[in-house]
Amino acid sequence: MKWKQRHYITGYLNKDRKVKIYITNGDWYATQDLLKLKYNYDGTLTNCDIPCIWKAKNLENLTPKEFKSADAFFCVNQPSLPKMKAWKGQKFVQYTLEPKTHCPQCHDKTHLFDIRATFDRNSDIPTSYIRMDSKHWRSITPFDITKLSKDSKFISFIASHWTQFRENFISSLESHIPVASFGGVRRNTDWHIHPECVNLEYFSSKNCIISKYPFYLSIENSQENDYSTEKLWDTFNLGVVPVIWGAPNTRSYLPHPKSAIFIEDFNSTKALADYLKYLVNNETAYLEYHKWRTMKLSDEFEKRSYLSMHNLECNVCREVARLRIIEGYNT
C-alpha cells in the first residue's frame, strides 16, 4: 500500500527525531478523542513509529520557546493560528470531518493551512470515521435473528440533525415496518427500554442501542463523496447490517460488496421493507451479509481502515515528519 510504504520510509529517514505538534483549536476533538490517547514516559504518543509530542495548548499560552520549537499547529475545523510562522518549515494543519454542506467554512481554502486532514480521499491526509482497529470486526458475532419475537422491531435509527430526506424516508418506511427511532429525528422509542444501555458514555450508549437490532438505518445528513460517518462504520463492530443512504461512492470502500444494503437499490420503501422482512425470517439469507468477516477485504477498505480516526494523530505526525525531511529541516 502506497501510504504504508510512505510511512515506513519516513520512519526510517526520520532517525527517531521528535515531532512536536500543538493543538491550538481542539473543538469537539479536545473533549473526545484527545482524552483517549496514551503516552510514553517521555510524553510521546504510544503506538506510533514517529516520536511525537501531541499536546493541547491555547495559542495565547504558548511560551516563545514552545512557539519556536513547534513543528506544527493543529486546528479542528476553524483556524486558531499564529500571525506568522516561527520558522519557514513550520506547518499549519487543519482537521475536519464535517461535510461541505454542513460547514462550508471548514473547507475554505483561503485559510493558510499547509496540511489538511479530511474525509476526502484527495486531501493531504485522508481520514475516515473508523475509530477502532477494524481487524477486530472479523471476530464479531452477527446479530442472532432467531431470538427476535414475532412482533419485535428489527431496525433502529438514531440521529439528532433533521433533514428532509430523513423525515420523508422514515415516514414512508414506517408505513410498512416499525422503526425504533431513539434520536431527535422522529423519536418514537425511549432509551430506557434497554436499561443496560442508559448509564454509559454517549457513544457507548448509542452503540449499545444499535446492537439490539439486526439492521440500522445509516442515513447520513448529506450525500458527498467519501462522507461516511460512524453511522456506517460502527455497525460492522456491532454485528448488525447497515441500510445505507449516503456518499455516492460508498460501494467503492465497503469491506465487501455484500456487507451493507443500499436504499437506492429498491424502487420503493415497500420493496425495501419486504426485503428486510424476508431477511429476518431467513437466517441463512441474513448471515450472507456477515460472510465478509471471513473473506478477503477490499483494498480500498483496507486503506480507509489505515487512514482513519483510529490512526489520525500518528498519521499527522508522519506527514509533518515527511515534509520536514523533504524540505531539509530534519537536522
N, C-alpha and C positions, 0 to 999 in steps of 0.2 A: 504494500500500500504506500502511495506516494507520501502521505503525511507521516506515517511511521518511519519511513526512511529518512525524511527530512529531520524529524526529531532525533533519530539515532545519530545522524551526522552532527547535528547541533550539540547534542550532549557530549560527543567526543571532542569537538573543537572548542567547546566552552571551557574545558580543563578545570572544572569544579569552581569556576569563579561565580560568586553570588550575584543574583539579580535582585534588585530592591525595588518593590512596587508599592506605592501608597494609594489607598482608596480614598479619594477626596470627595466623592459623592456616592454614597452607598445605596441610597434609596431603599427599596424593599429588600435588596440583597443583604444589607447590613444587619437586618433582624431575622434573616432566614439562613441562607446557605453559608454566609460568613461564619456564623456561630457554630457550624458543624465541622469546621476544619480542624485538623490536628497538626501539631508542630513538633519538630525535633528539639533537642535540648538547646541548640544554637539559634532557635527562632525561625528556622526554615521549614517549609511545608514538608510533611511526610509524603511518601509515595510519589515523589517527583524526582526525575533524573537531573533536573537543574536545581542547584541550591537556591531557593527563592524565599526572600523575605516578603511577606504579603500582609500588609498591615493597614487598618483604617486610621486615617488621620485627617482632621479638618485642616483645610488649607491655611487658615489663619494661625494654626497652632504649630505649623512646621518651623523648626529651627533653621537658620541659614545652612548649617551642616547637613541636615536632613534634605533640604531642598537641593543642595548641590550634589549629594550622593545618590539621589533617586535616579533609577534607570527609567522609570515610567510613573505616570499618574493615571489612575484608573477611575472612570466615572460610569455610573449606571444611568442610562437614559440621557440625562442632561449634563452639560459641562459644568465643572467647577474646577477651573484650571488657573495656573499662574498666568500673569500677563505676558510673560516671556519665559523661555527655557533657560535653565542654568547652564546648559552646555548643548552643543549642536545635536548630539545623538540622543538626547533625552526624548522620550516618547509620550504622547498623549493617547490614551486608549479609551475607547467607548464600548460599552457592553449594553445591548438592548435586545430583548426578545419580544418587544411589542410590535404588533403589525402596523404597517403604514397607515391603514385606515383608522386605527385607534389612537395612534400617537405619531402624526406626521412630523412633528418637531424632533422626534427621536431619530429620524432619518434625514435630518437636514445636513447636507454635506458641506455647508458653508462653515460649520464648526471646524475648528482646526485640529481634528483628530488625525493621528498618523496611522492608527490601527483600529479596525472595527471588528467586534465580535458580535455577530447577529445570527438569526436562524437562516439567513440567506446563504445558500451553498456557495455563492460567489463573493462572500465577504472575506476579509483577511483571515479571520478565524471562524469558520462556520461552526455554529454551536446549536445542537439540538436540545430539546427539552428533556432528554433522558437524564434522570437524576440518580441513577444507580448503576451498578455493574450488571449489564444485561446478560452476562453469562449465567447468572442465577435463574433467568427465566426458563431455561431448559428443564430445570428440576421442579418447576411449579406444577402442582396438581390441578388439572382442569376442574371447573365447577361441576359438581355432581348433580346432573339434572334429574336423576332418579329420586332425589329427595324432595322434589317440588310437589306440593299438593295440587290437586286438580284446579283450584281457584287461585293459585299463587300468582302474584305479579312476577314477570320474568325479565323485565327490562327497567333499568333505572336511568335517571338523568339528574345532574347537579350543575347548575350554572347560576351565577349572580348577575350577569350582564344580559339585559334584554336585547334581542334583535328580532327583526321582522320574520326572518326565516325560522328561528327557534319557536316563536309564538305560533306561526301558521302551521309549521310541520307537526309540532307536538299536538296541537289541537286536532289536526286531521288524523294523526296516528291513534289518538285516544278514542276516536270513534270506532276503532276496530279492535284494539287491545288496550288494557290499562297500563299506564306508565307511572312508575313510582318516582315522582319528582320531588327532590329534597331542597333545592336551592331557591333563589329569589325569583326564578322564572317558572311560572305556572306551578308553584309549590302545592302539592296535594297530600304529602306524606310527612309525618313527623319523625325526626331523627330518633326519638325515644322508642320507636317500635323495635329498634335494635340497641338495647341499653348498653351492650358491651362496646358500642362504637361512640358513646356520648362523651365521656370524660377523657378525651385524648387530644393531643395537639391537632390543629385543624386538618392538615393534610393526611395525618394518620386516621382521623375520624372519617374523613371523606372516603379514603380508600377502603376502610372497614365497611362502610355502607355499600360501596360499589361491589365489593366481593360477595355480597349477599344475593346477587342476581346474575344469571348466566350471560346477560347481554347488557351493554352500556351504550347509551347514545352519546357518541363522541362528536358533538356538533360544535365546531369552532365558531368564534364570533366574526370571522371573515374568511374569505377564500383567497389566500395569497400563496403563490408557490413557496414550498418548503415550510410553511407555517403550520406545524402540528405540535400541539401542546401536550401537557400531561394527560389531557382528556383522551388522547390516543395511547401514549406510551405506558401509562400506569396500568392500563387494563391487562397488558401482557404479563405484568408482575403479579396480577391478582387472579389469574386463571379464568378470566371472562373474555368474551368476544366483543370487540368494539363494532358499533354500527356507525359508519363514518359519513360526515359531511364536512369538508374542509379543503385543504390545499389541492389544487387541480392535479398536482404531480405526486400525490401521496403514494400511489401504487408503486412508484419507482424506488421507494426506500422502505417498504414494509419488510419484515423478516422473511416473509414468503407470500406469494400471491394469494394463498388461501389462509390468511391469518386474520382477516377482517371482512366485514360485509359493508358494501357501499350503497348508500341510499339511492344514488344516481342509477344504479343497475336495475331499479324497479320502476315500472311505468305508473305506479300509484302507491299510496300508503297502504291500501288494502292488500296489494300484491306483496309488499314487504311484510306486513303483519301476518299474512298467511304463511309466508316462508318461515318466519320466526316461530310460529305455532307448530309448523312441521318439525323444525329442529328440536324444540323442547319435548316433542313426543317421539323423537328418534335419536336415541343416544349415539348410535353409530355415526349418523349424519352430523350431529353436533360435534363429536370428537374429531371429525375431519378438520375442523378449524383450530385444532391444537396439535395436529401431527407435525407442524413445522418445528416444534420443540425438539424433535429427534432428527431433523433434517439439516442439510447444509443451508445456511442463511445467505441471503443476497449480499453481494459485495457492497452495495450502496447502504444497506442497513448496517453492516459492519463498520462502515465509515461513520455513519451517524452515531453509532454507539461509542466510537473512539473520540469523535469531535462532539462532545456533549457537555451538559452542565456538570456531569459527574467528574469530568476531567478539565473543566474550564480553567481553573487557576493555573494548573501546570501548563496547559496549552498556551496561555497568555505569556507565562514566564519563558517558555520555549521560543515563542515568536520574538519577544523582546531580546532574548539572548542571540537568536539567529541574526537579527538585524544589527545588533551590536558587533557581531563577528564580521558580517558583510561590509559594514561601514568602517571597519578598522578601529573600533573603540574597545575591543576586548584585550586591553593591555594592562 
